[in-house]
């Protein structure tokens, strides 16, 4: 069993939501926690919570920084 912390800016594109869904449903992955960053982090946290609640998955969600510590976001 691989234990992971899922870092995400979920909500900007579909890729993070799909990745979260894959991790939730993968038999060899246990998500120990999720933290959201970048932008409107409260909304991102609510979206992540909605996904894990619908999947009946139990893990903690934390809210990170709204902006990069360096002040830049590199693609």
N, C-alpha and C positions, 0 to 999 in steps of 0.2 A: 504494500500500500504506500503510495506516494502522498505525503502531506504537503500542501501548498498554501501560500498566502496569495490571494488573487488581487493584483493591483490593476485598477481600471479607470478609464475616463468614459465609462459606459454612457451611451446616449447621443454621442456625436455621430457615430456610424454604427452599423449593425454588427460589425466584427466582434466587439467586446461582449455583446449580448449572446451571440452565437458561441463564443469561446466559453462564457460562463455556463451556458446550457450543456456544452460538451463535458466540461469538468464536473458538473452536477451529476450527470448521467453515466460518467465513466466508472466502471467497477473498481479500478485500481487507483482512483484519486479521492483524497479526502481534503476538502477545503477547510482549513483551520481558521480562516478569516478573509474578509474582503475589505479593501480600502479604496476609496474613490478620491480622485484628484482632478484638478484643472477645471476652472470655470465655476458654474453654479453647482457646487458639490452637494448641497442638500438635495437638490433634484436628482442628481446622479445616485445618491444613496437610496432615495425612495424607489428609483427604477430597479436598482440591484435587489432591494428588499422585495419588491413585487415579484421579481423572477424567482428568488429562492422560496418565497412563500407559496407561490403557485406550484412549485416542485415539491413542497413539503420538506424542504431541506433546512437543517438547523446549523447556522454559523453566525458569527458576529460580523457586523458591518461598521467600519470606522470611516470617519471623514478626514481627509487629508487637506493639503493646501489648495487654495484656489488658483495660485500662480506658482510658477517655477521659482525656486529659491534664487536662481541666478537672474530672474527677470526675463528670461528668454525661453521660448518653447521651440525646440528643434524638431522638425518633422522626422 
